[in-house]
Amino acid sequence: MNGQIRAAIVATAVGLVFGLTLHGIVAYTRDHGPTWGDYSLKGNGGIAPLLLAPLGVTLGMAYAARRRAWLGLTLLPIATFVGLFVILGGV
């Protein structure tokens, strides 16, 4: 298998798993989140971990671009979005 295709598949799969994992973290913090003083991650504060999504997509796109996996550059953000909001429903 070509190295570019392998890198595209890896980037897409990792993006999907990253999205599903981040979805689980956000759902958990929404329901059982910790509280520090006046700041709480319960309820609407549970969306704070979503700030990791752009970081993960940026790192994944850097991985795909470094290996010239242009298909991976295209599919990574889509796979992350599907993992975050489509497969298990909205957060």
Wavefront OBJ file of the C-alpha trace (Angstrom):
o trace
v 0.000 0.000 0.000
v 1.203 3.464 -0.859
v 2.540 5.548 2.048
v 0.254 8.462 1.225
v -2.842 6.283 1.241
v -1.771 4.646 4.494
v -1.233 8.060 6.084
v -4.650 9.211 4.854
v -6.330 6.142 6.352
v -4.461 6.578 9.637
v -5.338 10.280 9.840
v -9.006 9.592 9.111
v -9.244 6.740 11.616
v -7.461 8.695 14.328
v -9.712 11.690 13.647
v -12.805 9.521 14.067
v -11.520 7.970 17.293
v -10.480 11.408 18.563
v -13.970 12.743 17.856
v -15.652 9.824 19.619
v -13.334 10.139 22.621
v -13.871 13.875 22.872
v -17.638 13.307 22.630
v -17.414 10.916 25.595
v -15.357 13.392 27.627
v -17.783 16.238 26.938
v -20.817 14.091 27.796
v -19.158 12.937 31.028
v -18.174 16.436 32.141
v -21.656 17.701 31.263
v -23.241 15.119 33.583
v -20.601 14.578 36.289
v -18.188 17.459 35.892
v -16.034 18.793 38.695
v -16.468 22.110 40.458
v -13.659 24.466 41.487
v -14.894 27.323 43.593
v -17.315 29.345 41.472
v -16.463 27.524 38.220
v -18.244 24.291 37.362
v -17.965 21.988 34.365
v -21.449 20.566 34.968
v -24.216 21.475 32.540
v -23.207 23.968 29.870
v -19.672 24.189 31.272
v -19.161 20.669 29.953
v -18.454 22.047 26.502
v -15.098 23.420 27.698
v -13.213 20.271 26.511
v -14.458 21.025 22.985
v -11.652 23.572 22.861
v -9.365 20.574 22.262
v -11.080 19.807 18.935
v -9.287 22.490 16.868
v -5.973 21.467 18.416
v -6.507 17.816 17.514
v -7.580 18.641 13.965
v -4.590 20.955 13.506
v -2.133 18.306 14.710
v -3.761 15.656 12.529
v -3.657 17.901 9.488
v 0.012 18.629 10.142
v 0.645 14.871 10.238
v -1.208 14.350 6.949
v 0.416 17.344 5.233
v 3.891 16.240 6.279
v 3.273 12.901 4.577
v 1.577 14.568 1.581
v -1.658 12.688 2.257
v -4.039 15.144 0.636
v -6.995 12.810 1.001
v -6.264 12.667 4.733
v -6.263 16.460 4.868
v -9.742 16.423 3.394
v -11.207 13.561 5.409
v -9.715 14.324 8.846
v -11.968 17.282 9.764
v -15.005 15.442 8.399
v -14.189 12.306 10.411
v -13.628 14.341 13.573
v -16.967 16.111 13.095
v -18.737 12.796 12.500
v -17.165 11.348 15.654
v -18.097 14.383 17.731
v -21.636 15.091 16.612
v -23.091 12.446 14.282
v -22.421 8.859 15.404
v -23.514 9.172 19.043
v -25.713 12.231 18.559
v -25.177 15.821 19.578
v -23.397 16.758 22.750
l 1 2 3 4 5 6 7 8 9 10 11 12 13 14 15 16 17 18 19 20 21 22 23 24 25 26 27 28 29 30 31 32 33 34 35 36 37 38 39 40 41 42 43 44 45 46 47 48 49 50 51 52 53 54 55 56 57 58 59 60 61 62 63 64 65 66 67 68 69 70 71 72 73 74 75 76 77 78 79 80 81 82 83 84 85 86 87 88 89 90 91
